[in-house]
């Protein structure tokens, strides 16, 4: 039956004739004598009404969205339904395209004549294991859950059940207990599996496997390629296996048996088949071309594709840029403690690939991340991380040089897939492991490199990084201001960043060996070795190779400011050692420590420290501030009014404090020459983190931030300027080259690492638990794209979605009216206030705009 008229104009003749046809059909199968369930938007399939009322509702309001199968009006069955049946029919109907799902999981088109599911022999003399899995899943997708079950097949029911387990966070034991209960409750002949292990085996058949690669315990090598069958490391000659004691397996025997197990195991998830699946699936193919075909090109930076780094890459590699299906990714890496306890120093290092072909609303979502490697602990790989990156780099080289034949489901033809790595994303310690530039010592800044301006603080016993006047314009007044700074004039210019070719020239001729026991020649400046990423033919041409993480830099700067302003013990940068260093340098004599008549050292009050009452007002403001739900965490939990201190701030707490709350909290407390640079710094981070920006905006920030840091140098002691404060001067220039920061910071990656930690079940093999949990979740994410009528990760509503109505409008079939944040309070407005509110609604309502025009 043609139902296209249902969502046409309600004033058209076709719609009104269609309504009459619907009412004739509905009343023919009516459950009541003279009434039917009204399917209009307002009634929402809940109220019985007469024919005339139903006609008026449908013409005035229209049909409930999605109600194209008239199951409550006799289309599915002409038998009258009970109240329970009506309730169940009113629920969204589950639909899983298992046939298309299985075909696209194996890269086989639904209309491919070469595949005959009833004749597996057509693929050869004997089906290979991959083909056998394909035919088994096709069979499960068509097999009834139990005799005469119309709503579910075996595969669709298992997928939905496992999906609910994953979304709800059920334990494996509870899920197995549920399976046992369902088998008892369902009719005889039910084909449910018995345990969670059997379910995982079925689900992972749709997914992609991972490889276990043995590694030397000293991080010297991987047992792969020509060394696959070696029994010991060819570098340090350490045995490949360790012998562990275990029970012999006999219940009556008390003897101990021994078995060999690999010292370290790298879990590697092959990249090529996962990239191929993105184009084999009709659900993701169009999204992978968004950056070229659907992106708005108006000069604004919204996406990495708008950045100078992307455009330069396209210009240098025209053959790669010609096909928009070629994939560009970022690499994120960080250490994680899988045991969720500070008493353990165990460190596992997942390596994650982020997709940049996708649109902004999909680009940094966890469902689109690809886990590439899980580097085993117990300690960080440090300089030997390149050993573990070898399999990934080999695949990236293959994707660049040799290309990979891939099927494009949107146009139903094969093409040669290529992929490139744009940059890496990491915190500052991991930056050193990936870039091989040491982020410690006097040359800690990788952007300033050998031209880093450093100073050793004798009493503070650490390096400070000042000298930001050299980043100013050549004729700026601060350059000649000797008294306000260190007593000298600044004639130097800012350092030029190192290009990839310059790095290769500096490290040419140095032979490096890997492993904890290896000794290598001393390299110039802070270099430790040449990064393995330079094996990629295009890496040296990338404008941005390694990103400075805005998240951690902002957090460290915020903590330093709060600790210094509130003079928090252990966190303030203004202490006796800092004052002694000021005295040693002969600057700011008003802050030098003094001795009183009792020979007790006294620190004169500084202009940037809050007084006792000011600290209380500052903390009270943060304690009582209220923000919209979901905007920030409950910062008041970190405020101790009695002690006048702040503690336990998370990264996002610092993000909100730095950009929004700090300028409000300090307003009117300190002198203008102190609050002005603090507000300028807050504005800098706020503009830097904007989702849309122009290159001119980032250039303006690039010129402004050195001035702000120079003002800080005039106020705070040198002890304040650690490397994290100095790195702020490079963030705007990096954003100008690479685009918006939220594609290159660690927020989404850190949340994903937390999810990986939740997969750990076997504490003696945490990496194996992560790999197994990720693989099951990857398969389920793929299946979720084919599920309709059930809540999945792709159609879940936000926690405060407030569309109203009966739950059928909006982005999801499970949309519900918005929930109140607290108990409602009744307030009566006077006539004047009511008139203003009425006027405000009229002038800010889109529905009224056409009448105003």
C-alpha atoms as one frame of an Amber mdcrd trajectory, in Angstrom:
protein
   0.000   0.000   0.000   1.398   3.388  -0.996   1.717   5.584   2.096   3.832
   8.428   0.776   0.842  10.742   1.246   1.152  10.452   5.065   3.913  13.058
   5.283   2.855  15.330   2.420   1.143  18.675   2.900  -1.983  18.215   5.003
  -3.831  20.686   2.748  -3.362  18.541  -0.354  -6.153  16.429  -1.827  -3.921
  13.341  -1.730  -3.455  13.666   2.028  -7.177  14.119   2.770  -8.119  11.192
   0.543  -5.440   9.137   2.283  -6.885  10.030   5.703 -10.347   8.862   4.571
  -8.816   5.607   3.286  -6.976   5.093   6.584 -10.138   5.704   8.633 -12.126
   3.266   6.490  -9.437   0.627   7.021  -9.067   1.345  10.745 -12.789   1.223
  11.550 -13.151  -2.006   9.595 -10.770  -3.607  12.119 -11.692  -1.412  15.108
 -11.251  -2.890  18.595 -14.000  -0.586  19.959 -17.506  -0.173  18.559 -17.173
   3.392  17.323 -13.648   4.444  18.274 -10.060   3.820  17.212  -6.679   4.642
  18.761  -5.802   8.091  17.427  -2.449   8.057  15.557  -1.945  11.833  15.537
   1.130  13.509  16.990  -0.658  14.875  20.076  -2.569  11.732  21.062   0.459
   9.553  20.395  -1.323   6.222  19.821  -2.777   6.253  23.320  -6.346   7.724
  23.244  -9.462   6.147  21.670 -11.459   8.732  19.652 -14.398   8.831  17.264
 -14.049   9.065  13.497 -14.762  12.792  13.287 -12.287  13.608  16.051  -9.640
  11.386  14.471 -10.144  13.111  11.118  -9.769  16.573  12.685  -6.619  15.516
  14.583  -4.943  13.993  11.525  -5.693  16.991   9.324  -4.625  19.544  11.946
  -1.660  17.758  13.545  -0.609  14.947  11.211   0.433  11.357  11.814   2.906
  10.289  14.490   6.324  10.144  12.886   7.398   6.664  11.908   3.922   5.129
  12.088   3.940   3.718   8.562   2.858   0.211   9.541  -0.639   0.424  11.024
  -0.172  -2.384  13.538  -2.697  -0.885  15.993  -5.341  -0.540  13.329  -5.441
  -4.012  11.863  -2.643  -4.059   9.292  -0.628  -6.805  10.999  -3.733  -8.718
  12.125  -7.483  -8.175  12.073  -7.861  -9.896  15.445  -8.680  -7.599  18.349
  -5.743  -7.216  20.718  -5.693  -7.190  24.473  -4.423  -4.260  26.479  -1.036
  -5.949  26.955  -0.781  -6.743  23.258  -1.589  -3.147  22.401   1.110  -1.956
  24.785   3.677  -4.267  23.192   2.635  -3.205  19.701   2.955   0.417  20.683
   6.640  -0.176  21.377   9.097   0.387  18.494   9.555  -2.785  16.470  13.071
  -4.220  16.396  14.508  -4.620  12.926  17.992  -5.975  12.295  19.140  -6.385
   8.723  21.113  -9.530   9.519  21.459 -10.477   5.865  23.063  -7.167   4.875
  25.065  -7.089   8.097  26.707 -10.459   7.448  27.397  -9.705   3.804  29.052
  -6.382   4.554  30.991  -7.853   7.475  32.670 -10.184   4.994  32.910  -7.627
   2.214  30.373  -9.370  -0.047  27.661  -7.430  -1.844  24.072  -8.576  -1.334
  23.558  -8.762  -5.074  26.863 -10.497  -5.769  26.047 -13.331  -8.130  29.336
 -15.060  -7.396  28.159 -16.139  -3.955  25.566 -18.854  -3.598  24.700 -19.458
   0.034  23.142 -22.830  -0.737  26.164 -23.995  -2.719  29.381 -23.236  -0.810
  31.299 -25.378  -3.283  31.014 -22.529  -5.789  33.896 -20.812  -4.015  36.226
 -23.744  -4.627  36.673 -27.404  -3.920  36.274 -26.818  -0.198  35.150 -23.662
   1.606  37.978 -21.895   3.442  37.518 -21.021   7.146  36.404 -17.479   6.278
  33.724 -18.817   3.907  32.566 -21.385   6.462  32.047 -18.630   9.035  30.113
 -16.617   6.449  27.684 -19.449   5.652  27.250 -20.314   9.320  26.240 -16.741
  10.144  23.891 -16.594   7.166  22.259 -19.768   8.489  21.984 -18.327  12.030
  20.541 -15.123  10.603  17.687 -17.071   9.007  17.102 -19.614  11.800  14.135
 -19.029  14.104  14.866 -18.386  17.763  12.299 -21.062  18.603   9.595 -22.727
  16.507   7.034 -20.234  15.122   8.949 -17.190  16.481   8.192 -14.316  14.106
   9.988 -11.403  15.737  13.509 -12.752  16.167  16.027 -14.960  14.488  18.782
 -16.600  16.487  21.385 -14.069  15.357  19.213 -10.967  15.785  18.184 -11.923
  19.324  21.764 -12.690  20.404  22.992  -9.395  18.946  20.326  -7.357  20.721
  20.851  -9.179  24.008  24.607  -8.733  23.884  24.139  -5.104  22.885  22.011
  -4.441  25.979  24.666  -6.129  28.134  27.298  -3.841  26.679  25.263  -0.649
  27.099  24.106  -1.577  30.606  27.494  -2.759  31.852  26.295  -6.196  32.990
  28.819  -8.598  34.427  29.624 -11.819  32.578  28.180 -13.904  35.420  24.833
 -12.067  35.429  24.590 -12.400  31.653  25.175 -16.167  31.829  22.496 -16.430
  34.539  20.083 -14.537  32.289  20.773 -16.940  29.418  19.972 -19.881  31.676
  16.709 -18.250  32.780  15.665 -17.445  29.211  16.297 -21.004  28.058  13.976
 -22.250  30.782  11.305 -19.632  30.035  11.247 -19.990  26.232   9.443 -22.872
  24.471  11.221 -26.089  23.615  13.564 -25.948  20.665  15.064 -22.551  21.584
  18.514 -22.097  20.014  20.106 -19.813  22.599  23.756 -20.375  23.595  24.506
 -21.562  27.120  27.235 -19.159  28.313  28.679 -15.726  27.690  31.685 -17.404
  26.084  29.509 -18.955  23.371  27.790 -15.612  22.744  31.158 -13.872  22.356
  32.247 -16.525  19.870  29.151 -15.864  17.739  29.479 -12.068  17.929  33.194
 -11.990  17.197  32.613 -14.039  14.045  31.333 -10.758  12.584  34.390  -8.849
  13.668  38.065  -8.749  12.936  40.754 -10.655  14.746  43.926  -9.462  16.425
  47.434 -10.871  16.517  49.617 -11.745  19.474  53.267 -10.934  18.821  55.875
 -12.040  21.345  58.376  -9.400  22.445  61.740  -9.444  24.179  61.324  -8.650
  27.906  64.046  -6.003  27.489  62.173  -4.332  24.610  64.898  -5.171  22.106
  62.822  -6.800  19.358  59.557  -8.423  18.275  59.417 -12.057  17.245  58.003
 -11.459  13.777  58.982 -11.824  10.124  62.342 -13.622   9.895  62.606 -13.832
  13.706  59.167 -15.351  14.200  60.463 -18.759  15.330  63.535 -17.605  17.285
  63.868 -18.914  20.818  65.899 -15.974  22.161  66.498 -12.293  21.493  69.240
 -11.719  18.922  70.254  -8.471  20.689  70.482  -9.358  24.396  70.111 -13.169
  24.058  67.352 -13.280  26.665  65.088 -16.309  26.399  61.783 -15.798  24.646
  59.873 -17.716  27.344  59.761 -17.795  31.109  58.930 -20.939  33.068  56.006
 -20.699  35.470  54.901 -23.214  38.098  51.338 -24.458  38.176  49.273 -27.383
  39.482  49.745 -30.467  37.373  46.005 -30.726  36.819  45.439 -33.937  38.736
  43.216 -33.575  41.776  44.963 -36.410  43.604  48.468 -35.251  42.874  50.276
 -32.638  44.922  53.198 -32.303  42.522  53.875 -29.096  40.708  54.137 -28.883
  36.939  55.822 -26.214  34.809  54.917 -24.577  31.512  56.437 -21.924  29.293
  54.785 -18.590  28.641  56.056 -15.613  26.617  57.706 -12.874  28.640  55.830
 -10.070  26.840  53.005 -10.154  24.324  52.076  -7.288  22.013  48.415  -7.290
  20.960  48.172  -5.951  17.420  44.921  -5.150  15.592  45.607  -5.124  11.816
  44.704  -1.782  10.270  44.116  -2.695   6.622  41.021  -4.934   7.026  39.452
  -2.403   9.393  39.900   0.415   6.902  38.517  -1.799   4.138  35.393  -2.485
   6.187  34.666   1.261   6.417  34.092   1.273   2.655  32.541  -2.196   2.394
  29.744  -1.102   4.726  27.001   0.995   3.165  26.477   2.625   6.590  29.874
   4.360   6.687  30.991   4.835   3.071  29.361   8.227   2.538  30.695   9.569
   5.850  34.262   8.693   4.824  33.913  11.122   1.882  32.409  13.973   3.920
  35.630  16.024   4.151  35.646  16.503   0.375  32.015  16.406  -0.760  30.012
  17.893   2.114  32.392  20.190   3.978  31.588  23.890   4.020  34.476  25.788
   2.450  34.044  29.381   3.617  37.515  30.104   5.004  36.646  29.149   8.589
  38.492  26.376  10.396  36.025  23.769  11.633  37.833  20.581  10.719  41.441
  19.444  10.098  40.599  19.532   6.375  40.413  23.346   6.679  43.922  23.595
   8.126  47.131  24.685   6.443  48.765  21.353   7.332  46.072  19.435   5.416
  46.243  21.758   2.401  50.039  21.583   2.297  49.891  17.802   2.408  47.459
  17.839  -0.537  49.732  20.165  -2.491  52.815  18.000  -1.952  50.993  14.709
  -2.664  48.521  15.443  -5.444  48.067  11.798  -6.368  46.931  11.061  -2.794
  44.610  14.069  -2.595  42.870  13.239  -5.891  40.779  10.436  -4.361  38.749
  11.638  -1.354  38.410   8.034  -0.150  42.055   7.949   0.903  42.141   7.892
   4.696  43.936  10.332   7.008  44.380   9.531  10.665  45.973  10.789  13.836
  47.800   8.557  16.298  47.142   8.921  20.031  49.152   7.162  22.712  49.309
   7.297  26.497  50.037   5.062  29.442  47.229   3.695  31.578  47.124   1.818
  34.864  44.673  -1.043  34.178  44.183  -1.839  37.874  42.602   1.501  38.896
  44.767   1.784  41.999  47.554   4.188  42.845  49.428   1.513  44.773  50.293
  -0.214  41.493  52.812   1.270  39.050  51.840  -1.085  36.228  51.631   0.824
  32.923  50.001  -0.410  29.716  50.236   1.692  26.555  47.333   1.500  24.064
  47.878   3.109  20.641  44.691   4.567  19.120  44.003   5.859  15.603  41.529
   8.729  15.152  39.752   9.190  11.762  39.809  12.607  10.085  37.750  11.758
   6.989  34.586  11.786   9.092  32.477  14.895   9.839  33.057  16.838  13.083
  30.164  15.218  14.942  31.649  11.747  14.302  35.356  12.429  14.085  36.376
  12.146  17.744  33.664   9.755  18.936  34.762   6.581  20.673  32.704   4.450
  18.290  34.993   5.537  15.428  38.332   5.070  17.195  40.504   2.174  16.059
  42.661   0.476  18.668  45.860  -0.430  16.855  48.245  -1.726  19.543  48.279
  -2.639  23.203  51.883  -2.346  24.334  52.398  -4.543  27.401  53.561  -3.277
  30.835  54.870  -3.365  33.583  56.770  -0.170  32.859  56.568   2.430  30.091
  58.347   1.535  26.830  60.041   4.963  26.758  62.592   5.149  23.913  61.894
   1.554  22.882  58.325   2.317  21.842  59.518   2.238  18.228  60.045  -1.520
  18.536  56.352  -2.010  19.275  55.238   0.421  16.562  56.943  -1.611  13.810
  53.838  -3.617  12.713  51.738  -0.459  12.449  54.425   1.450  10.532  54.811
  -1.480   8.115  51.079  -1.400   7.373  51.103   2.376   6.945  53.969   2.061
   4.463  52.040  -0.609   2.574  48.969   1.613   2.476  51.058   4.466   1.083
  53.352   2.688  -1.378  51.654  -0.541  -2.459  48.012   0.493  -1.926  45.256
  -1.978  -1.083  42.380  -3.022  -3.288  39.093  -2.196  -1.544  35.422  -2.475
  -2.469  33.367   0.745  -2.401  29.807  -0.213  -1.452  28.355   3.170  -2.518
  29.325   2.850  -6.192  29.840  -0.949  -6.180  33.328  -1.026  -7.591  36.873
  -1.638  -6.406  39.457   1.085  -5.886  43.011   1.360  -4.588  42.883   2.473
  -0.945  45.682   4.554   0.530  46.156   5.993   4.029  48.398   8.568   5.678
  49.257   9.552   9.243  48.839  13.273   9.866  50.311  13.683  13.377  50.489
  12.220  16.869  48.495  13.214  19.962  49.886  12.670  23.462  50.647  14.299
  26.776  54.095  15.842  27.283  55.956  12.779  28.664  54.607  10.593  25.833
  55.592  13.375  23.403  59.197  12.540  24.221  58.686   8.836  23.449  57.035
   9.498  20.078  59.162  12.417  18.858  62.445  11.217  20.474  63.173  14.757
  21.741  63.717  14.663  25.495  61.214  16.892  27.274  63.439  17.231  30.339
  66.426  19.396  31.083  67.510  22.732  29.727  66.280  22.089  26.163  62.904
  20.752  27.233  60.845  22.750  24.718  60.557  20.783  21.449  59.390  23.870
  19.550  62.298  26.078  20.627  64.687  23.049  20.469  68.339  24.159  20.779
  67.292  27.819  21.097  65.300  27.213  24.291  65.791  30.071  26.755  66.444
  28.432  30.121  67.836  29.356  33.517  68.878  27.147  36.414  67.418  28.179
  39.766  69.971  27.474  42.469  67.576  27.437  45.404  64.553  26.094  43.539
  66.806  23.378  42.065  65.100  23.272  38.695  65.119  24.943  35.293  62.833
  27.856  34.524  61.904  28.999  31.032  61.426  32.737  30.678  62.693  35.135
  28.012  59.350  35.507  26.248  60.281  39.008  25.081  62.066  37.500  22.065
  58.669  36.399  20.693  57.468  40.040  20.634  57.487  42.375  17.660  60.890
  43.848  16.936  59.990  47.338  18.174  57.863  46.432  21.196  58.530  48.561
  24.297  59.082  45.535  26.540  62.282  44.648  24.666  64.079  47.703  26.082
  62.530  47.554  29.559  65.498  46.430  31.677  64.131  47.251  35.112  60.868
  45.301  34.889  62.534  42.092  33.725  66.005  40.664  34.249  68.044  43.842
  33.885  68.914  43.313  30.214  67.561  44.373  26.836  66.217  41.695  24.514
  67.609  41.735  20.953  66.989  38.090  19.982  64.257  36.934  17.654  61.983
  33.974  18.217  63.315  30.520  17.294  62.285  28.902  14.029  60.668  25.450
  14.347  62.523  22.435  13.010  61.286  20.905   9.769  61.393  17.170   9.172
  64.295  17.536   6.746  66.296  19.501   9.337  65.719  16.749  11.913  66.914
  14.073   9.483  70.043  16.087   8.717  70.829  16.511  12.433  70.472  12.764
  13.123  72.136  11.488   9.974  74.887   8.922  10.558  73.879   7.868  14.101
  73.277   4.126  14.554  70.830   3.322  17.355  70.046  -0.029  18.950  66.950
  -0.709  21.033  66.578  -2.380  24.393  66.987  -1.612  28.059  70.547  -2.988
  28.076  71.783  -1.222  24.937  74.254   1.680  24.902  74.011   4.317  22.198
  76.189   7.242  21.128  75.419  10.674  22.528  73.212  12.620  20.154  73.210
  16.429  19.764  71.155  18.494  22.196  68.135  16.609  23.563  67.737  14.047
  20.788  67.556  10.410  21.856  67.273   8.789  18.434  65.539   9.133  15.082
  61.828   8.415  15.350  60.434   5.407  13.496  57.809   7.686  11.952  60.477
   9.014   9.583  60.288   5.662   7.805  57.005   6.915   6.360  57.936   8.599
   3.049  55.764  11.654   3.701  56.488  12.224   7.404  59.307  14.720   6.912
  56.985  16.953   4.863  54.244  17.239   7.515  53.958  20.746   8.954  52.839
  19.394  12.341  54.228  15.999  13.312  53.603  15.925  17.072  50.949  17.984
  18.880  51.282  19.779  22.181  48.313  18.694  24.300  46.183  21.714  25.270
  44.304  19.700  27.894  47.311  18.929  30.103  48.963  22.301  29.514  45.813
  24.174  30.542  45.423  21.954  33.612  49.010  22.545  34.769  48.815  26.305
  34.200  45.514  26.499  36.102  46.897  24.545  39.075  50.002  26.749  39.190
  47.886  29.900  39.189  45.453  28.682  41.852  48.253  27.362  44.037  50.111
  30.674  43.834  47.096  32.961  44.247  45.808  31.027  47.275  49.319  30.250
  48.563  48.467  26.534  48.848  51.077  24.542  50.692  53.148  22.403  48.334
  51.584  23.954  45.236  52.475  27.634  45.428  55.299  28.925  43.263  55.967
  31.736  45.734  58.008  30.302  48.607  61.275  30.965  50.414  63.397  29.340
  47.700  61.685  31.421  45.028  62.409  34.619  46.977  66.037  33.608  47.496
  66.403  33.098  43.747  64.986  36.589  43.200  67.585  37.964  45.590  70.344
  36.017  43.863  69.322  37.480  40.495  69.074  40.994  41.947  65.573  41.740
  40.666  62.431  42.913  42.471  64.054  43.905  45.765  60.650  44.544  47.367
  60.079  40.761  47.436  63.456  39.732  48.841  63.246  37.842  52.174  64.086
  39.863  55.278  64.999  39.067  58.854  63.303  40.616  61.861  64.767  41.403
  65.287  64.359  37.771  66.339  66.430  36.613  63.328  63.347  35.047  61.781
  63.011  35.134  58.003  59.994  37.075  56.803  58.603  37.059  53.261  57.157
  40.452  52.272  53.584  40.214  50.922  53.338  39.994  47.147  50.875  41.747
  44.886  49.527  38.461  43.475  48.710  36.667  46.748  45.199  36.871  48.150
  44.646  37.931  51.721  42.817  35.770  54.240  39.406  37.373  53.698  39.920
  37.487  49.918  40.668  33.745  49.905  37.399  33.120  51.702  35.429  35.233
  49.195  37.222  33.512  46.295  36.454  30.015  47.611  32.882  30.935  48.541
  32.223  32.128  45.004  33.425  28.790  43.568  31.528  26.896  46.250  28.185
  28.516  45.419  28.481  28.937  41.643  25.835  27.104  39.606  26.241  26.084
  35.972  23.896  24.279  33.522  23.580  20.542  33.961  26.242  18.708  31.973
  28.351  21.854  31.498  30.827  21.022  34.240  31.344  18.705  37.169  30.382
  19.708  40.689  33.345  21.966  41.420  32.027  22.765  44.900  33.148  19.299
  46.028  36.752  20.481  45.545  36.382  23.578  47.763  37.240  23.601  51.467
  35.874  26.871  52.870  37.231  26.265  56.339  40.811  25.773  55.167  40.370
  28.179  52.232  41.859  25.778  49.721  41.063  23.926  46.488  41.904  20.263
  45.994  41.206  17.303  43.692  40.545  19.222  40.477  40.156  17.135  37.326
  41.301  18.252  33.881  37.866  19.475  32.824  37.400  21.287  36.155  40.548
  23.257  35.365  39.246  23.839  31.839  36.062  25.483  33.171  37.877  27.373
  35.907  40.537  28.707  33.575  38.204  29.888  30.836  35.032  30.927  32.664
  35.168  31.145  36.450  38.642  32.468  37.304  38.127  35.945  35.746  34.862
  36.294  37.685  36.285  35.010  40.965  39.279  37.394  41.112  37.399  40.465
  39.897  37.948  43.393  42.251  40.313  41.509  44.583  43.736  42.218  43.099
  45.187  45.288  41.447  44.510  45.789  37.742  48.106  45.063  36.671  47.645
  41.537  38.133  44.070  40.780  37.078  44.567  42.116  33.548  47.061  39.424
  32.397  45.058  36.736  34.211  41.934  37.697  32.276  43.968  37.922  29.053
  45.213  34.367  29.620  41.661  33.139  30.227  40.475  34.813  27.038  43.389
  33.257  25.164  42.434  29.715  26.178  38.763  30.394  25.490  39.434  31.598
  21.939  42.020  28.888  21.345  39.465  26.187  22.198  36.706  27.567  19.993
  35.242  25.072  17.539  35.221  27.545  14.658  37.965  30.044  13.966  39.810
  31.946  11.283  43.522  31.809  10.545  43.594  35.558  11.303  42.201  34.876
  14.781  44.986  32.421  15.568  47.582  34.857  14.179  46.210  37.540  16.507
  46.480  35.137  19.463  49.989  34.278  18.332  50.961  37.947  18.649  49.047
  38.529  21.901  50.187  35.594  24.046  53.891  36.670  24.301  52.719  40.030
  25.643  50.593  38.295  28.271  53.466  36.032  29.333  55.786  39.036  29.544
  53.305  40.676  31.919  53.426  37.486  33.982  57.238  37.744  34.065  56.875
  41.208  35.587  54.615  39.837  38.360  55.458  36.236  39.249  58.829  34.867
  40.377  60.954  32.789  37.930  59.942  29.654  39.863  56.477  30.013  38.324
  57.700  29.544  34.741  58.063  25.814  34.380  57.978  24.172  30.958  54.165
  23.874  30.909  53.736  27.641  31.313  56.284  28.247  28.566  54.542  25.891
  26.112  51.513  28.210  26.090  53.431  30.528  23.761  53.452  27.849  21.021
  49.790  26.770  21.142  48.377  29.492  18.886  50.961  28.940  16.138  50.239
  25.216  16.226  46.486  25.872  15.955  47.110  28.172  12.994  48.801  25.270
  11.181  46.686  22.292  12.297  43.252  23.754  12.986  40.888  23.531  16.001
  42.432  21.992  19.105  39.573  19.636  19.979  40.720  17.305  17.185  44.197
  17.194  18.703  43.800  17.138  22.482  43.541  14.240  24.910  40.019  14.629
  26.337  38.335  12.063  24.092  41.399   9.795  24.193  41.549   9.812  28.003
  37.861   8.889  28.192  38.482   6.047  25.771  41.397   4.795  27.866  39.069
   4.709  30.860  36.722   2.511  28.851  39.572   0.160  27.964  40.396  -0.167
  31.665  36.832  -1.273  32.343  37.389  -4.344  30.153  39.988  -5.795  32.537
  38.704  -8.980  34.179  41.848 -11.071  34.538  44.324  -9.003  36.537  47.193
 -11.329  35.660  46.618 -10.673  31.925  45.245  -7.114  31.683  46.303  -6.587
  28.052  44.478  -9.766  26.994  41.313  -8.606  28.754  41.525  -5.239  26.997
  42.022  -6.889  23.607  39.115  -9.268  24.086  36.795  -6.559  25.389  37.705
  -4.181  22.571  37.131  -6.826  19.911  33.664  -7.683  21.246  32.777  -3.984
  21.461  34.106  -3.356  17.946  31.881  -6.109  16.555  28.894  -4.783  18.472
  29.505  -1.249  17.218  29.472  -2.582  13.679  26.218  -4.484  14.310  24.597
  -1.430  15.924  24.572   0.335  12.563  22.088  -2.261  11.320  19.745  -2.172
  14.308  16.507  -0.222  14.051  13.902   0.022  16.774  16.405  -0.380  19.610
  18.573   2.112  21.451  22.189   1.966  20.250  25.294   4.094  20.565  24.333
   5.885  17.357  20.830   7.071  18.319  21.046   7.612  22.065  19.598  10.864
  23.291  21.552  13.319  25.398  20.685  13.279  29.080  18.741  16.556  28.862
  17.072  16.067  25.493  13.860  18.095  25.789  11.746  17.627  22.697   8.532
  17.021  24.609   5.543  15.238  23.081   4.770  11.568  23.335   8.251  10.163
  22.900   8.056   9.632  19.148   9.626  12.873  17.926  13.292  13.785  17.650
  16.364  11.870  16.706  15.427   8.636  18.401  12.390   6.449  18.785  13.186
   6.438  22.500  13.036  10.231  22.932  11.426  11.241  26.194  10.368  14.618
  27.566  13.124  16.489  29.375  13.492  15.755  33.055  13.574  18.457  35.743
  16.913  19.025  37.486  15.259  19.629  40.840  11.842  20.019  42.430   9.798
  22.697  40.708   8.893  25.951  42.471   5.737  27.909  41.711   6.169  31.660
  41.310   3.518  34.201  40.332   4.601  36.991  37.994   3.186  40.487  38.122
   1.597  41.973  35.018   4.709  43.888  33.996   6.983  40.848  34.199   4.430
  38.698  32.361   4.221  41.258  29.570   8.010  41.329  29.211   8.174  37.534
  29.147   5.424  37.413  26.532   7.224  39.992  24.393  10.524  38.104  24.719
   8.920  34.879  23.503   7.317  36.615  20.521  10.540  38.236  19.382  12.654
  35.092  19.829  10.379  32.406  18.402  11.076  31.166  14.875   7.397  30.372
  14.345   6.483  34.044  14.780   9.212  35.353  12.445   7.179  34.817   9.279
   4.291  36.870  10.754   6.685  39.663  11.755   8.090  39.715   8.220
